[in-house]
């Protein structure tokens, strides 16, 4: 009887020690799992598609410098109003003209003075610069050259034309073609690797896609209205290309 009582007490102490919170201990839970790592074949494929642009994106603006903020801002506002009017006259809609930057910055100059026999230098404000930059989307791409000329004439010497880029309004079909080419490229690589390694290729178990595409801008230096006034500015959109990259993981049975 005493032996049975001792066994019962030992069992109760064991259970108490295993209980949550006993002596700062935390319960331990284990689950059965398959320690075998998953295996697979990872390949990437690229596909390209070329297209003819039908939209020109023009980045331009006004840069006015005067001795006072009020005068610089007044001149910039008047010049920008003429530029916007010129764009609209070329068929650019209000929704396709967007302000990209507006800033007012002091213009400083370093001067040296002699004070009490010592030469000292300091910065002084000699004027102010107002910059107003807009982005215009030209859906009539054949009008890009004449639009640039009209803007340069409207803004005069304050006109700044930063860059022009080309794109296509709807690239869905082109992107689909590039995606199909990327998948075929990945499949061909996977089949070749499987053949070289003597393994059986399973079904795709993971697929990702990326499309790093953006119109490439062509940069222009600041343009004087008097330059090239006798001949229209030639703008050639050429051919653009977009790329689609896919990554596929194939199972290996």
C-alpha positions in Angstrom: 0.0 0.0 0.0 2.9 2.4 0.9 4.6 1.6 -2.4 1.4 2.4 -4.3 1.0 5.7 -2.5 4.6 6.7 -3.3 4.1 5.9 -7.0 1.0 8.0 -7.1 2.8 10.9 -5.4 5.7 10.7 -7.8 3.3 10.7 -10.8 1.5 13.7 -9.5 4.8 15.6 -9.0 5.9 14.7 -12.5 2.6 16.0 -14.0 2.8 19.2 -12.0 6.3 19.8 -13.3 5.2 19.3 -16.8 2.2 21.6 -16.4 2.3 25.0 -18.1 3.9 27.6 -15.9 5.5 25.2 -13.5 8.9 26.4 -12.3 9.0 28.8 -15.3 8.7 26.0 -17.8 6.7 26.3 -21.0 4.9 23.3 -22.5 6.6 21.7 -25.4 4.6 20.7 -28.5 6.0 18.5 -31.2 4.5 17.6 -34.6 5.4 14.9 -37.0 6.9 16.3 -40.2 8.7 15.1 -43.3 12.3 16.2 -43.0 12.9 15.7 -46.7 13.4 19.0 -48.4 11.3 20.0 -51.4 13.2 19.8 -54.7 12.6 21.7 -58.0 14.2 23.2 -61.1 14.2 27.0 -61.3 14.5 28.6 -64.7 14.0 32.1 -66.1 12.9 33.2 -69.5 12.8 36.5 -71.4 10.6 37.7 -74.2 10.6 40.9 -76.3 8.1 42.7 -78.4 8.6 45.7 -80.7 6.0 48.3 -81.4 5.6 51.7 -83.1 4.9 54.5 -80.6 1.7 56.5 -80.9 2.2 58.9 -78.0 5.0 61.5 -77.3 5.6 62.7 -73.8 7.2 66.1 -73.7 8.7 67.6 -70.5 9.1 71.3 -70.8 8.9 74.5 -68.7 9.7 78.1 -68.0 12.7 79.4 -66.1 12.5 83.1 -65.1 15.3 85.0 -63.3 14.7 88.5 -62.0 15.9 90.7 -59.1 12.6 90.2 -57.2 10.4 87.2 -56.5 7.3 89.1 -57.7 8.8 90.1 -61.0 10.3 86.6 -61.7 7.0 84.9 -60.8 5.0 87.4 -62.9 7.2 86.8 -66.0 7.1 83.0 -65.5 3.3 83.0 -65.1 2.8 85.0 -68.3 5.2 82.8 -70.3 3.7 79.5 -69.0 0.2 80.8 -70.0 1.4 81.3 -73.6 3.1 77.8 -73.6 -0.1 76.1 -72.4 -2.1 78.0 -75.0 0.4 76.8 -77.7 0.1 73.2 -76.6 -3.7 73.4 -76.7 -3.6 74.9 -80.1 -1.7 71.8 -81.2 -4.5 69.6 -79.9 -3.2 68.7 -76.5 -6.1 68.3 -74.1 -6.3 69.8 -70.6 -6.1 66.3 -69.0 -2.8 65.6 -70.8 -1.0 68.7 -69.3 0.3 68.1 -65.8 2.5 70.3 -63.6 5.7 68.4 -62.6 7.6 71.0 -60.7 7.2 74.5 -59.4 10.0 76.2 -57.4 11.2 79.6 -56.3 14.9 79.8 -55.4 17.3 82.6 -54.5 20.2 83.3 -56.8 23.3 84.0 -54.8 26.7 85.4 -55.5 30.0 85.2 -53.6 31.5 88.6 -52.8 34.7 89.5 -50.9 35.0 92.6 -48.7 37.9 94.1 -46.8 36.8 94.9 -43.2 39.3 96.4 -40.8 42.1 95.3 -43.1 40.9 91.7 -43.3 39.5 90.2 -46.4 36.2 88.4 -45.8 33.7 86.7 -48.1 30.0 86.1 -47.9 27.0 85.1 -50.0 24.6 87.7 -51.1 21.2 87.3 -52.9 21.3 89.0 -56.3 18.0 87.7 -57.6 15.4 85.0 -57.7 14.6 82.1 -60.1 11.1 80.7 -60.7 10.9 77.4 -62.4 7.6 75.9 -63.7 7.8 72.5 -65.4 4.9 70.6 -67.0 4.6 67.3 -68.8 2.5 67.2 -71.9 1.2 64.0 -73.6 0.9 64.4 -77.4 -1.4 61.9 -78.8 -0.9 63.1 -82.3 2.7 62.0 -82.4 3.3 63.5 -85.9 2.7 66.9 -84.3 5.5 66.6 -81.8 8.0 68.6 -83.8 5.7 71.5 -84.6 4.5 71.5 -81.0 8.0 71.9 -79.7 8.5 74.8 -82.2 5.3 76.4 -81.0 6.2 76.1 -77.4 9.7 77.6 -78.0 8.2 80.5 -79.8 5.4 81.1 -77.2 7.7 81.0 -74.2 10.6 82.9 -75.8 13.9 83.0 -74.0 12.3 81.6 -70.9 11.5 78.3 -72.5 13.2 75.1 -71.3 12.6 71.8 -73.1 14.0 69.0 -70.9 13.2 65.8 -72.7 10.9 63.9 -74.9 10.0 60.1 -74.7 7.7 57.8 -76.7 5.3 55.1 -75.8 2.1 53.4 -76.9 -1.3 54.1 -75.5 -2.3 50.4 -75.3 0.5 47.8 -75.2 -1.7 44.9 -74.1 -1.2 42.8 -77.3 2.5 43.6 -77.4 3.0 42.6 -73.7 1.0 39.3 -74.3 3.3 38.4 -77.2 6.4 39.2 -75.1 5.0 37.1 -72.2 4.3 34.1 -74.5 7.9 34.3 -75.8 9.3 34.5 -72.2 7.3 31.4 -71.2 8.5 29.5 -74.3 12.1 30.5 -73.4 11.8 29.2 -69.9 10.2 26.0 -71.0 13.0 25.3 -73.5 15.6 25.9 -70.9 13.9 23.6 -68.4 13.6 20.8 -70.9 17.2 21.1 -71.9 18.5 21.0 -68.3 16.2 18.1 -67.5 17.6 16.2 -70.5 21.2 17.0 -69.6 20.7 15.9 -66.0 18.6 12.8 -66.8 15.7 13.8 -64.7 12.0 13.9 -65.2 10.4 17.3 -65.4 7.2 17.8 -63.3 4.5 20.4 -63.5 5.2 24.1 -62.8 4.7 24.8 -59.1 5.6 28.5 -58.9 5.6 31.3 -61.5 6.5 35.0 -61.3 6.6 37.7 -63.9 8.3 41.1 -64.1 8.0 43.8 -66.8 10.7 46.5 -66.4 9.3 48.9 -69.0 9.4 52.7 -69.1 9.7 55.1 -72.0 13.3 56.2 -72.5 13.5 60.0 -72.5 15.6 61.9 -75.0 17.1 64.9 -73.3 17.3 68.4 -74.8 19.4 71.3 -73.7 17.7 74.6 -72.9 16.4 76.0 -76.2 16.4 79.5 -77.4 13.3 80.6 -79.3 15.5 82.1 -82.0 17.2 78.8 -82.8 15.8 76.8 -85.6 12.9 79.1 -86.2 13.2 78.8 -90.0 12.9 75.0 -90.1 10.6 72.6 -88.1 12.2 70.5 -85.5 12.5 66.9 -86.7 11.1 64.3 -84.3 11.5 60.6 -85.2 9.8 58.2 -82.7 11.4 55.1 -84.3 10.6 51.7 -82.8 10.3 50.8 -79.1 10.7 47.5 -77.3 9.3 46.1 -74.2 10.6 43.1 -72.2 8.8 40.5 -70.0 10.7 38.2 -67.7 9.3 35.1 -66.1 10.6 32.7 -63.5 9.2 29.2 -63.3 9.8 26.5 -60.7 9.2 23.0 -62.0 8.7 20.1 -59.7 11.0 17.0 -59.9 9.0 13.9 -59.1 
